[in-house]
Amino acid sequence: MADTDKARRRGAKGGGDELVFMALGGLGEIGMNVYLYGFGPESARQWLMVDLGITFPDDNEPGADVVLPDLRFIIGEKQSLAGIVLTHAHEDHIGAVIDLWPSLNCPIYATPFTAGMLRAKLGEFGKNIRLPITEVPLGGRCHVGAFDVEFVTLSHSIPEPSGLAIRTPAGLVFHTGDWKLDNAPLVGAPPDEAKLKALGQEGVLAVVCDSTNSMREGRSPSETEVARSLAKIIAGAPRRIAVTTFASNVARIKAVADAAHACGRTLVVAGRALHRVIQVAIDTGYLPENFTYLDQQRFSDIGVDKALVLCTGSQGEPRAAIARISENEHPDISLDKGDIAIFSSRTIPGNEKSVAKIQNGLARRGVDIITDAEGLVHVTGHPRRDELREMYGWLKPEIVVPMHGEARHLKENGKLARECGAKDVFVVVDGEMVKLAPGPRGVIDEAPVGRLYRDGRLIVPDADGPVRARRKLSFAGIAVVSLALSRRGDVLGEPDLALEGIPDRDADGENMSDIVLDAIDGTLRSIPPKRRGDIEMVREAVYRSVRGAINEAWGKKPIVKVLMTVVDTR
């Protein structure tokens, strides 16, 4: 049975139109956002995809560059996929588009800055594809198949974050995207409060809502407050300053540039991603056309009391500018005792070790480090509980589906939504399909979900793929045995053995290679010569003896590979 047929088999059996929601990523995790809305009869739904993002690998995914969603469900339905609508340009919302769009081949809708970022990425990474992007103006409206989609301006940590008012004959759904209520965002327009209230008056069936900060009381501070704080820190610094932040945070780029100008410092920019964002921001009007800065090669020309470098690597990326600076390996930029490094960002869960490594490297060089624990150098782009209450109060939804968060965030958002009057709250995970209308509401189906990896130049699967194999290697190493047998089963020469990631000796000091070779020898002697002609039987016996011998000596079972060569000796 095909995956899509299997995914539908438990669905409602009626033939009428219905409105459903599900996620292939983004529920129970922060990142890899990809959401689907379906409208029509169960056997002939039309689909709308909202966002198509990535997440970043953790320690259990060695060698993977990025993590992408497994789209097998919607690939099986791609003839019914009307289009992809992008809420904003963060990587966890658009980062998988270039890699995975060819398997979907559908229209893409985005506001100008988001479209510009996508085109810039496409040009930089040289993909030989043309994306059919339709630019929608801020606050604009477009028809995507059966869906009437209106972009509603919100605020976040990037220009042009938009909630989506998705109108269908079965009702209006508001998909928040990532948002906060910042009336002084420094860059871009404040949230469109009037439109949100008007949607509430129109009647909102459901809100699918960002949950990232649902456990934090109060309101998120404004970008304008951060700008003032950064300006004060920069004005009082006696020596060189490095600021690292998310490259996409144009408001933070502007705040740092303004602070540098105000105190007579020269701005240097280090990092390809920052150059790309700055250019798109200039092209779309979020930074002035005369926005000026120096490239990293000019850093050494600037006096120690005048240099301010804005650099990539706030999440601990090993080859980013701040990481190389921390190890004194950057070709153009160095920091020394008395200089200041400002981490103007929040560490994404999973990146703590990488960020700490960079900060420790800087500390060993005598650099003073300022994080959001020491001062107001960063604010979240997501709503705290008072903002959630305000949004639910404006929209007055009947249904709330928490999204964009780990399980604990979704649960807390759901509890708050009930307190705010939502009749039905569905805290679901990736793959669970929720029927929103008409009739009884709830989970009606389940679709296959999973992870893919960008591994060098290839997209590879999670299950039985190379990343999984490397994960096993990282825990218990590998033993490789090479044997040559004649067709009659005679052993030709001594076995060759390679052990990697396995201790050299056991607890008694015996050489591990000798232990393994003795096990192989004993196994071969135990097999009558006439039976050694069964090559696969011999391979399996050697495999078991090697794995068992190492496990007995070490207490761990490594990966074992047995290479058999059959030699015709006639």
N, C-alpha and C positions, 0 to 999 in steps of 0.2 A: 504493500500500500504506500502510495506517495506521501511525503511529509505533509503536504497541504491537505490531502484527503484525510489523513490521520488526525490532523489538527482540527478538522471540522466535524468529525464524526459524532462528537458529543454535543454539538450545537443545537439551538432551538430548531424545531422541525417545521415551523410555520413558514408560509411562503411570502409573507408581507415584508415591507421595508422595515429595517431596524438600524439603529445607530449603535456602533460598538467602538470600544477603545482598547488598545493594548500597547505594550512596549516590547521592543526587541533589545533594549538596553536602557539603563537610567533609573530603574526601580530596584531599590536595595543596594545601590552603589552610587557613587558620585563620579560621573563621567559616562562616556559612551552612550550619549543620549540619542535614541531613535524611537519615535512614537508613531503609531498608526491609528487613524480613524477610518472606520468602514461604514458605508451606508448602502442600503439596498437589501434585497432578500438574501438569505444565507447562501444560496447557491450562486448568486451573481452580485456580490458586493463590489462596490467601487471603493478604492482605497486612497487616502491622503497620508503622506509621510511628513512628519514634522521633525526636522533636524536629522543629521546623520554624522555622529561624532565618534571620537576615539577616547580611550583612556590610556594611561601609561602603565607599563608592566611593573610588577613588584618583584621581590626577591625570589619568588617561586616560578618566575618566568624568565630564566636566564637567556640572554642573547636576543630577546625580542626587542624590537625598536618601539613599536606601539601596539596597542590592542584594539581590534576592530570588532564590530558586532557581526554575528553570523546571521545573514539575511535570507537563509534558505526558504523560510516561509513566504516572504513577499516576492522573492525571485520566482517562486512557483506561481505567484499571482500577478506577475508584472504586467500582463496584458490589461489588468484592471487597476493598475497604479496610475492615478491621474497626474501626480506630480509630487515634488518635494518642496516644502516651504521651510525656509531657514529663519529662525528667530533672531539670531545674532551670530557674530563671527568668532566666537571662542572655539578652540580646537575640539573641546568635548561636545560641540554642536555641529561643526562643519568639517572636522579633520578627516573623516572617512569618505567624504564625497568623491575626491579625486580617485581614490583606489577602488571604490565600490560602485560608482555611478555606471560604469560600462555594463555591469550585470543587471542594471535597472532600465537605463535608456529612456528616461522620462524628463519632462520639463522641470526646471528649478526656478523658484521664485524667492527674491531677496531684496532688501532695501539697498541703496547705493553703496554704503560702506561695506556691508557684508559681501555684496557682489564684487566689489573692488578687491577685498582681501582674498576671495576665492580665485579671482583671475590672477592676482599677483602670485599666489602659491602655485598655480598651474604653470605660469611662466617660469618661475624659479626652478621647479622640479622637472621641467621639460617633458611632461607627459604629452604624448601625441594624441590628445583627444580635444574635442571642442564641446564645452559644456553649454547647453541651451538655457542660458540664464535670462530670465525676464526681471528687469528692475522694477520694483514697486516703490513709489514715493512714500516717505514717512506718513503714516496715517492713511495710506492708500488701501485700495480694495481690489481684489481680483477673484475671478471664478476659476476654480481648479476642479474640473469635472463636476460632480454633484455638489461641491462644497463652495460656498460663498465665504471668502476669507478676508477679513479686515485686519490690518496691522494697527495696533494700538501702542502708542509711544509710552515706554516705561523708562526707568533708569537702572543702570547696572555699572559694571566696571569696564565698559567698552562702548563706543558710540553705537547708536541706533538699536538698542535692545527693544524688541517688540513682543507684546502679548498678541495672541491671535484670537479674534472673535470668529469662530467657525460656525456659520449658519447652515442648517440643513432643514428639510421639511419635518424632521423629527425633533428639532429643537436647537438651541444655541449653546455651544460649548465655548468657554473661555480657557485657552491654553496660555498660562502665564509666561512660559519661558523662564529665564533667569531674571530676577527683578529685585528692586527695593524702591522705597518711596523717598527719593532724594530731590528736594525742591531746589537745591543749589548744586547741580552735578558738575559744575566747572566747564564741562564740554558737553554740548548737546542740549536738547530741550528737557525740561522736567517732565514727570509723568503726567499723562493726559487724564487728570482727575475728572474733568467734565465728561469725557467719553466713557470712563468706567462707570460713573453714576448713571449715565444714559443707558448703558447696557443693563444695569440693574433694573431700571424702569422698563426696559424692553422685555426682560424676563430671561434669566440665565438658567438653563437646565442643569449644567454641570460646570465645575471649575476643576481643571487639572493643574495642580499648584506646586511650585517650588517649595521644598521642605528643608533646605540645607541648614537654616538657622532656627528651625522650629523649636529648639530646646532653649533658646536664649530669650530672656525677657527684654522688654524695652524696644528701642528703635536703633537702627544702624546709623552711625554718624555719617556726616556728609563728606563728599570729596573736597568741598571748599574748606572744611575744618582741617583735613589732612594737608592741604596746600599751605595753609597758614603755619601749621606745625613744622612742616619741612622747611619753609622759608626761614623760620626762626633758628632751626638747627644749623642750616647751611650758613646763615649769616654769622653765627657764632663760632664756626669751625676755624681753627688756626692753620690747618694744613689741607692736604688733598682730601677729596671726598669721592667715594664711589657709591652710587645708588643702584641697586638691582631691584627690578620689579617685573611683573608680567609685561611682556612686550606689547600686548594688545591694549594695555591701559593707557589710552591717549590722554585722559585727564591727568594721570600721574606724570606722563612725559611732559605735558604742558606745565604742570606745577613745578617740576624740577628745573625746566628751562627758564621759567619766570623767576624762580628763586636765584638761579645763577646770574641772570641778567641784573637783578636788583642789587646784588652785592659785588658786581664787577668780576664775576668768575667767567671762565670760558667753558662752554659745554662741549664735551667729547662724547661720541656715541660709539659703543663697541658691541657688535653682535648683528648678524645678518637679519634676524627677525625684527629687531628694532628699526633698522633701515627700511625694511619693507613696510612696516606699520606706519612709520612717519610719512613715507611717500604717499601711501593711500590716504592718510589723514589730511595731507596737504591737498591732494587731488579732489577730495570730497568736502573741503572747507572746514575741517575740524582743527586744523593748524593753519596759521597764516602762510601765504605764499613766500614771505620773506623769512620763514623759520630757518635759522642758521645754526650750524654746529660744525665741529671739526671731526674728521675721521680719527681712528685710534693711532695712526702713524704720527700724528701731531702732538700726542700727549706729552712726550718728553720735552717739547719746546715751551711748555707752559710752566710758569713758576709754581712752586709747591703750595703757595697760598692762593693760587688762582685757578687751579685745575679742579674740575668736577666731571667725573665720567659716569655716564648712564650706561649700564651694561646688562646683558642677558645672564640667565643662570640662577634666578631666584629659587628654583625648585631643585637645585642640586645637580643639574645636567652636567655630566662629567667633562664635556668638551666646550661648554659655554664659557663666556669671558670671565665671570667672577671665579669659576672653578680654577681656571688656568692662572688667574692672578693669585689665588690663595696658595698655589703650589710654586709660585714664582716662575711659571713656565710661559707666561704670555709674552709674545714677541715685542710688544710695544708698551705695555702698561705694567707698572709695579706699584705696590703700596708698602709703606714702611711704618716704623714706630711713630705713633702720634697721628697717623692718618685715620680717617673714619670710613667705615663701610656701613651703609644703611640698607637693611633688608626691608624694602617697602612692599611687602607681600605677606600672604598667609601661606604657611607650608601645607601643601595638599597631603592628606593622610597617605602614608606609604613612602613619602619622600623625606621623612624626618632624619634618617641616618645620613642620607646624601647631603642634606643641608647642613647638618651638624659637622660633617667632615670638612666642608668648606669653611664654616665659621671657626672651627678649631685651627685650620691651616692659617687663616688670617690672624687669629689670636696669637699663634706662635710667632708671627712676624711683628707683633706689637701693635697691630691695628685695633682700634677701638670699634666695637660692633654695637649698632643700635637696631633693635627689632621692635615689633609692636608691643613687646613686653616692657620696653624701656621708654616708649613715647608713642604719640599718635602719628605713626608713619605709614599706617595702612588702615583701611576700613573694608569691611566685607561688601560684596555686591549683592547680597541676598537678604531677604526680609527677616527681621526678628518678630517676636510674637505680637507686638502692638501693630506692626505693619500688616501682618496677616489678618488680625482682627479688623483693621480698617478696610482691607481689600474685601474680606467676606461681607462686611457691613455694606459696602457699596454695591457689590454684585448680587448678594442675596441668593446664592445658588441652592438648588434642591439637592444636588449631589456634589460631593468633593472626592476627587481621586488624588491623593498625595503623590508627588513624583520628585525626582532629583534629590536623592538622599539615601543614606543607609537605612536599614530596617528601623532603627531607633528614631531616626528623624521622621520617617513616614508615619510611624505610630503616633508620635507627639503631634504632628500636623493634623492627623485624623482626629485625635481627641479634641484639639482646639477647634477644628471645624464643627464638630458636634456641639461644642459649647456656644458657637456662634450661630447655631440654628440650622445647619445642614441636616436634612432629613435622612439621607443615606451617605455613608462614607465607606469607600472601598479601598482598603490598604492591600494592594496586590503586588506581585512580583513579576519580573520579566516573563513574558509568555502567556500570562493569564489574560483572557479576553473578557472584558466587562460589557455587558449589554446595558446601555444607558436609556434607551427608549425603543419602542413603546412598551407598556405593560410591565411585568415584574422585572426588577433590576437585579443585576448580580453577575457573578462569574459563570459563563456559559460554555467556555471552551478553553483549550490550551494549545499553544503553538510551540514548535521547537525553537530553542534559543541556544546561544553559545558564544564562543569567542574565536576569532581569527587573529593571526599575528602578522604584522609586517616584519619580516625577517630578512634584513638586507634588501634585495631587490624583489623578493618574492612575498606572496601572501600565502601563509601556510595554516593548516588547521590546528586546533588545540588537541583534540583526541588523536592519539597515535601519530602526532606530528613531531618535528625535530625539537621544538621547545620542550615538549613533554619528555623526550629522550634526554635532553640536556639536564632537565630537572633531576632525573634519576641518576645521571652521571655525577651531579653535584653532591648527592647524598652518599654514594657508595662506590664510586669509581668503576673501572672496567678491567676485565681480564680477557686477553685475546690469546687463543691457542691455535697454532697451525700444525697440522699433521699431514703426513704423506703415507698413503697405503697403496699397496699393489691391488690389482683386481682380485687376487686370491686372498687378500686380507692381511698380507705381511706388512709389518710396520717398517717403513723405510726411513732410517735416520732418527735422530732425536727430535722430539717436539720443539717448536719455537714458542716462546712465551713472552708476552708483554703485559705488565701490570701498571696501570695508571690510576692515581688517586687511592691506592691501597697501601697500607703500612709495609715497610720493608721487612719487619720481623714481628713475630708473635710475642706474647708476654714472657716467654722463656728465652727469647733471643734467637729462636730458630728462623732462618731465612725463609720468607714467605714464598719465594720462587721455588725453593727446595720442597716445601710443603705441597705446593701445587703439582710440581713434576712427579713427586712420589704418588700423589693421588691419580694422576693420569696413567702412570706406569702400572699401578695396581689395577686400575680399571681395564686397561688393555690386556693385561695378563689373565684377567678373570673371564675374558670373552674367548671362546674357542676359535682357533684360526678360521674354521669353515664358516663361522657366523660373522666374522669381520667383513665379509663381502657385502653385508647389509650396511651400507655407508650411513644411512640416516639413523639406524639403531646405534652405531658406534658414536656418531655425533651426539646424540641425546645422552648416552651413557657418560661420555667425557664431560659434557656440559654439567650434568648433575653432580659428578664427582668433584669438579673444580669449584663449583658454587658451594657445595657442602663443605669442602675442606677449608675454604676461606672463611665461611660462616663459623665453623667450629673454632678456628684460630683467632678470628677477629670479632665475631659477634655481629657481622653485617653481611648481607648478601649482595655482592656486586652484580653489575651487568656482565654476562659472560658471552663471548662470541667464539665459536669453534669453526675454524676454516679447514676444510678437508680437501686434499688434492689426491686424485686417483691416478696412479701411474701404470701404464701398460708395460709390463716387464717381459712380455713374450719376445 
